[in-house]
Amino acid sequence: MKLFGPKYRNLHDEELMPLVVNKDRRAFEELYDRYAKLMYNYFLRMLWKDREKSRDMTQDLFTRIAAKPHLYDASRPFKTWIYTIAHNMCKNEYAKHEVRAAARSELMYTSNSTTHEEATGKMDRTAFMESLMDALDRLDDIKRQTFELRFFQELSIIEISEIMEISEGTVKSRLFYILKELNKELKSFENILNL
């Protein structure tokens, strides 16, 4: 029986994957429509806001899924599986560009260090978000990924532990220390943080 249009939209991700394994182009397109923008934004935040690299990584991610859909483990949620692949792709990218990332991080810190000193008591949300993004850029890759998955991608502690292959307790501990670190960095924004 062939499925058409809206029926694909009514299927769960986990129901679409067996169709993708059977070379169903429309099932793959449905998954792509659901996740391409999310994955692009994830790569953009994780890979130094490099738009071209993020587009390439998103394309590579879906090419991998299209080429080897049988690697999907049906016992896991699709969302967790796709984020695990994306997470591992980022780890590989960090390994390739470790020196450049360290240099960029140092430059970002140097160029933004006076921003916090010049800040006055009345900061708006735009300035806060810019400072938050700068602070996140200065975090190491693991901390930044953990924060990204929890607060921007809104994944649960359990999902993050599966994606990063660490215990739930480790995820919670990391998040606690990340938030503590960010709280110190963004001290001048206490009025926004307390809203």
C-alpha positions in Angstrom: 0.0 0.0 0.0 1.4 3.4 -1.0 1.2 6.3 1.3 0.6 9.8 0.0 1.0 13.4 1.3 -0.6 14.0 4.7 -0.4 10.4 5.7 3.4 10.8 6.0 3.0 13.8 8.2 0.8 11.8 10.6 3.5 9.1 11.1 6.0 9.2 13.9 9.7 9.4 13.1 10.1 5.8 14.2 7.4 4.7 11.8 9.0 6.5 8.9 12.4 4.9 9.3 11.4 1.4 8.1 10.0 3.1 5.0 13.3 4.9 4.5 15.1 1.5 4.8 12.8 0.3 2.0 13.9 3.3 -0.2 10.7 5.3 0.2 11.8 8.7 -1.0 8.8 10.6 0.5 9.4 9.1 4.0 13.0 10.4 3.8 11.8 13.8 2.6 9.4 14.0 5.5 12.2 13.3 8.0 14.3 15.8 6.2 11.6 18.4 6.5 11.2 17.8 10.2 14.9 17.8 11.1 17.0 19.7 8.5 16.5 23.1 10.1 17.0 21.8 13.7 20.3 20.0 12.6 21.5 23.1 10.7 21.0 25.3 13.8 22.6 22.7 16.0 25.7 22.6 13.7 25.7 26.4 13.4 25.9 26.8 17.2 28.4 23.9 17.7 30.7 24.8 14.8 31.7 28.4 15.4 28.7 29.9 13.7 30.2 28.8 10.3 27.2 28.8 8.0 28.9 27.0 5.1 30.3 24.3 7.4 26.9 23.9 9.0 25.2 23.5 5.6 27.8 21.0 4.6 27.5 19.0 7.9 23.7 19.0 7.6 23.9 17.7 4.1 26.5 15.1 5.1 24.3 14.0 8.0 21.3 13.3 5.8 23.5 11.7 3.1 24.7 9.3 5.8 21.1 8.5 6.8 20.0 8.0 3.2 23.0 5.8 2.4 22.7 3.6 5.6 19.2 3.8 7.1 19.5 0.2 8.2 21.9 1.4 10.9 19.0 3.0 12.8 18.3 1.1 16.0 14.5 0.8 16.2 14.7 0.4 20.0 15.8 4.0 20.3 13.9 7.2 19.5 14.8 8.6 16.1 15.4 12.1 17.7 18.0 10.7 20.0 19.7 8.7 17.2 20.0 11.7 14.8 21.4 13.9 17.6 23.9 11.2 18.5 25.1 11.1 14.9 25.3 15.0 14.8 27.1 15.0 18.2 29.7 12.5 16.9 30.2 14.5 13.7 30.9 17.6 15.8 33.4 15.6 18.0 35.2 14.5 14.8 35.2 18.1 13.5 36.7 19.4 16.8 39.5 16.8 16.6 40.3 18.0 13.1 40.3 21.7 14.0 41.5 21.7 17.7 44.3 24.2 17.2 42.2 26.6 15.2 39.3 26.4 17.7 41.7 27.1 20.6 43.1 30.2 18.7 39.6 31.4 17.9 38.4 31.0 21.5 41.4 33.0 22.7 40.7 35.8 20.2 37.0 35.8 21.1 37.9 36.1 24.8 40.4 38.9 24.1 38.1 40.9 21.9 35.1 40.6 24.2 36.8 41.1 27.6 36.1 44.8 27.7 32.5 44.4 26.8 31.5 43.2 30.3 33.6 46.0 32.0 31.9 48.7 30.0 28.4 47.3 30.6 26.1 49.6 32.6 23.4 48.6 35.0 20.6 48.8 32.3 21.1 46.1 29.7 18.5 44.9 27.3 17.8 41.4 26.3 19.6 41.8 23.0 22.8 42.7 24.8 22.2 39.8 27.2 21.8 37.3 24.4 25.0 38.6 22.7 26.9 38.3 25.9 25.5 34.8 26.5 26.5 33.6 23.1 30.0 35.1 23.6 30.2 33.3 27.0 29.1 30.0 25.4 31.7 30.4 22.7 34.4 30.5 25.5 33.2 27.2 27.0 34.9 24.1 26.0 33.3 21.9 23.3 31.7 19.4 25.7 30.2 22.1 28.0 28.9 24.0 25.0 27.3 20.9 23.5 25.7 20.0 26.8 24.2 23.5 27.1 23.1 23.5 23.5 21.3 20.1 23.7 19.5 21.1 27.0 18.5 24.7 26.5 18.4 25.4 22.7 17.4 21.9 21.5 15.3 21.3 24.6 16.3 17.7 25.0 15.7 15.9 28.3 18.5 14.8 30.7 17.9 11.2 29.6 18.1 12.0 25.9 21.4 14.0 26.5 22.9 11.1 28.5 22.1 8.7 25.6 23.5 11.1 22.9 26.7 11.9 24.8 27.0 8.4 26.2 27.3 9.5 29.8 25.3 9.0 32.9 22.3 11.2 33.8 24.1 12.3 36.9 27.1 13.5 34.8 24.7 15.5 32.6 23.1 17.1 35.7 26.5 17.8 37.2 27.8 19.4 34.0 24.7 21.6 33.7 25.0 22.7 37.3 28.6 23.8 36.8 27.9 25.4 33.4 25.1 27.5 34.8 27.3 28.5 37.8 30.1 29.5 35.4 27.7 31.5 33.1 26.1 33.1 36.2 29.6 34.6 37.1 30.2 35.7 33.5 26.8 37.4 33.2 26.8 39.0 36.7 26.0 42.4 35.2 22.8 41.0 33.8 21.3 40.0 37.2 18.1 42.0 36.5 17.4 39.9 33.3 18.5 36.6 34.9 16.0 37.0 37.7 13.0 37.6 35.4 
